[in-house]
């Protein structure tokens, strides 16, 4: 009897935790950052940027998008095939990284404004 009670408590708290995590993922977003803020952030910092597409390049399974605010930063997407027209407003979310000493954003999400 005691074991059944513990299992019921564990399952109910797990369910509440999953609902809370789902809520956080759907409704809570990172604040928007500027490109200078992104460049000053450490590698691995979560970021959200809004800007206009300057160019899109596809190399194998890697897509690189250059966006400006008017400063420019490269946004890298792995295993994505995205083609965005120039001057398209986008919001990108991901983590700050570096490539050859230059800051960039390794994106997990890209959407049009």
C-alpha positions as CSV (number, residue, x, y, z in Angstrom):
1,X,0.0,0.0,0.0
2,X,2.8,2.4,0.9
3,X,4.6,1.7,-2.4
4,X,1.5,2.6,-4.4
5,X,1.2,5.9,-2.6
6,X,4.9,6.8,-3.4
7,X,4.4,5.8,-7.0
8,X,1.3,8.0,-7.3
9,X,3.1,11.0,-5.7
10,X,6.1,10.5,-8.0
11,X,3.9,10.3,-11.2
12,X,1.8,13.4,-10.2
13,X,4.9,15.6,-9.4
14,X,6.5,14.4,-12.7
15,X,3.4,15.4,-14.6
16,X,3.3,18.8,-13.0
17,X,7.0,19.3,-13.8
18,X,6.4,18.3,-17.4
19,X,3.5,20.8,-17.8
20,X,5.6,23.5,-16.2
21,X,8.5,22.8,-18.6
22,X,6.1,22.8,-21.6
23,X,4.7,26.2,-20.5
24,X,8.2,27.6,-20.1
25,X,9.3,26.4,-23.6
26,X,6.2,27.8,-25.3
27,X,5.5,31.1,-23.6
28,X,8.8,32.3,-22.2
29,X,11.3,33.8,-24.7
30,X,14.7,35.3,-24.4
31,X,14.9,39.0,-24.5
32,X,16.2,40.4,-27.8
33,X,19.8,41.3,-27.9
34,X,21.7,43.7,-30.1
35,X,24.7,42.5,-32.2
36,X,27.2,44.4,-30.0
37,X,25.7,42.7,-26.9
38,X,26.0,39.3,-28.7
39,X,29.6,40.0,-29.7
40,X,30.4,40.9,-26.0
41,X,28.7,37.8,-24.7
42,X,30.8,34.7,-23.8
43,X,30.6,31.6,-26.0
44,X,27.6,29.5,-25.1
45,X,25.5,32.4,-24.0
46,X,21.8,32.1,-25.1
47,X,20.9,34.9,-27.5
48,X,17.9,36.2,-29.5
49,X,18.6,38.6,-32.3
50,X,16.3,40.4,-34.8
51,X,17.7,41.7,-38.1
52,X,17.5,41.9,-41.8
53,X,19.0,39.2,-44.0
54,X,22.0,40.3,-46.1
55,X,22.8,37.0,-47.6
56,X,22.2,33.2,-47.3
57,X,24.8,30.6,-48.2
58,X,24.4,26.9,-48.3
59,X,27.5,24.6,-47.9
60,X,26.6,21.0,-47.6
61,X,24.3,20.6,-44.5
62,X,25.4,24.0,-43.1
63,X,23.5,27.2,-43.8
64,X,25.0,30.6,-43.0
65,X,22.8,33.7,-42.8
66,X,24.3,37.2,-42.5
67,X,22.0,39.5,-40.7
68,X,22.3,43.2,-39.9
69,X,20.9,45.7,-37.4
70,X,23.0,47.7,-39.0
71,X,26.1,45.8,-37.6
72,X,26.5,42.4,-39.2
73,X,26.8,39.0,-37.6
74,X,26.9,35.5,-39.1
75,X,24.2,33.0,-38.1
76,X,25.0,29.3,-38.6
77,X,22.4,26.5,-38.9
78,X,23.4,22.9,-39.0
79,X,21.3,20.3,-40.8
80,X,19.0,23.0,-42.3
81,X,18.2,24.0,-45.8
82,X,16.9,27.6,-45.6
83,X,16.8,30.2,-48.3
84,X,15.7,33.6,-47.2
85,X,15.5,36.5,-49.6
86,X,17.6,39.6,-49.0
87,X,16.0,42.2,-46.7
88,X,13.8,39.6,-45.0
89,X,13.3,40.5,-41.3
90,X,14.2,37.4,-39.1
91,X,14.4,36.6,-35.4
92,X,17.1,34.1,-34.6
93,X,17.6,32.2,-31.4
94,X,20.6,30.2,-30.4
95,X,24.0,30.3,-28.6
96,X,26.9,32.6,-29.2
97,X,29.9,30.9,-30.7
98,X,33.2,31.8,-32.4
99,X,34.7,30.7,-35.7
100,X,38.2,31.8,-36.7
101,X,38.1,34.3,-33.9
102,X,34.9,36.0,-35.1
103,X,31.7,35.9,-33.1
104,X,28.7,34.2,-34.6
105,X,25.4,32.8,-33.5
106,X,24.8,29.0,-33.8
107,X,21.0,29.1,-34.3
108,X,18.4,26.6,-33.0
109,X,15.5,28.6,-34.3
110,X,14.9,31.0,-37.2
111,X,11.6,32.6,-38.0
112,X,10.4,35.6,-40.0
113,X,9.3,38.7,-38.2
